[in-house]
Amino acid sequence: MATSPSVDRHTFLANLRESGLLNARKLNALAERLPGTERGKVIARALVQQGVLTKFQAEQLLAGRTSGFVLGQYRILDEIGKGGMGRVFKAVHHTMNRVVALKVLAAQFVETEKAQQLFKHEMRAVARLMHPNLVTAYDANQIGSRFYLVMEYVDGPSLDGLVRKFGPLPVGQACEFMRQAAEGLQYASDMGMVHRDIKPSNILVMLPGGQPRRNRCVVKILDFGLARLVSGDDDSYESGTIITRPNMVMGTPDFVSPEQARNLHSVDIRADLYSLGCTFYFLLTGRVPFPEGGTLEKLIRHTTEQPLAVEKLRPDVPPEVTGIVRKLIAKEPAARFQTPAELAAALQPFAVENAGWPPSLTLATADQEAANRNPEDAFKTPTPGSDPEGDFQFVTVDEASAFANTLLPDVSLTLLSGTPVLTATRAPRSADENRRLKLAVGIAVAIVAATIGLAALFGLLL
């Protein structure tokens, strides 16, 4: 099998110079610190070890990208997430030197004038939310065709990540996390906001330690205001999230409330409380309330069935706590807690901060792990999909990326690996394809709505 061609020193430095990551003075000052080699990857490795570039930036430069590293006042450092809504980058403000999370929205969510106005309206509302248990929005702007939201950078995992790593959480810690989330939801409710997509992956945890140094876990709810953007007239789809047209279903099947499955636009904060109850169930048991079946089956079960009781899966949970979970996930909103503040008060007697968990009271984030690593070891362990030296991984391109369409037209597609694979930007759909897709989506959603209605009617007749 043919080996991939190398990126030479001149090409890599030319890409770096054109990228705007370093000015001419800094580039000249680097000259004497660079290894005496013609191999671009060796130069890239040295600059990462010296802290001049991040590994992500080096990978982009080696792939031939020379733009997309700067968005407005922000310099992109790393990619920290992606989904149907777009991509999230770790970035730093040029003058304030503040590290932020920068969410670049996928183009389809803001391609019409109506959608752009909705984005601006929602972001103005989100900008008013200032609470310790909500991720703060710093800025929302547009550069060319790219709309982006600048948010507080949280140096910790999501609740979903914690449960997947450690299993079900200690009861006291789970109660504390839900109490804090309820505090954040109460504040948002007081400001007239409903989230509509509460789930473990949308609740982040700032663990003890970090900067500034913390002695307790702090949870922060992510993505207020974004749920409404995906309920407009579009054909978008995010893996794991139902996104449809107005008056149809939007939410995550494992966590969506029965009333939201019927009508997105008529829900209030009690729909968020139902979703928080499903999240609480997940923290205590390590599984979602209805783990079996597809999207349609899950929606019906949220409307007509009770999940397996928490105490059946975990007998050590106190009856008072299992009672709180049952009340949260009651089918009728009137039978639930009516406000997040009411929930927070009910959880207070059982909430315990940092009750010997995680075992070390800290969980190293990717940044902390990198900081603790010996720079000489940074590239010794090959990563699946990387080249045999374990240097850098493939860089993929899609429409949601801030780097879309910045690949040089004559760049080799086999720079980083012996396997010549690169994910290319998807070609736009034709008008016929769009019509067929819209018809298929309409039929599918009509079936969902009809089935839910029949199931609800059948339940009433019984």
Secondary structure, DSSP 8 states (H G I E B T S, - for coil): -------BHHHHHHHHHHHTSS-HHHHHHHGGGS-S-SBHHHHHHHHHHTTSS-HHHHHHHHTTB-SSSEETTEEEEEEEEEETTEEEEEEEETTT--EEEEEEE-GGGGSSHHHHHHHHHHHHHHTT---TTB--EEEEEEETTEEEEEEE---S-BHHHHHHHH-S--HHHHHHHHHHHHHHHHHHHHTT---S---GGGEEEE-SBTTTTBSS-EEEE--TTTGGGGGSS----BTTBB--STTS--B-TTT--HHHHH-GGG--HHHHHHHHHHHHHHHHHSS-S--SS-HHHHHHHHHH-----HHHH-TTS-HHHHHHHHHHT-SSGGGS-SSHHHHHHHHGGG--TTSS-STTS----HHHHHHHS-GGGTTSS--TTS-TT---------TTSTTTT-B-TT--TTSS-SS-----------HHHHHHHHHHHHHHHHHHHHHHHHHHHHHHH-
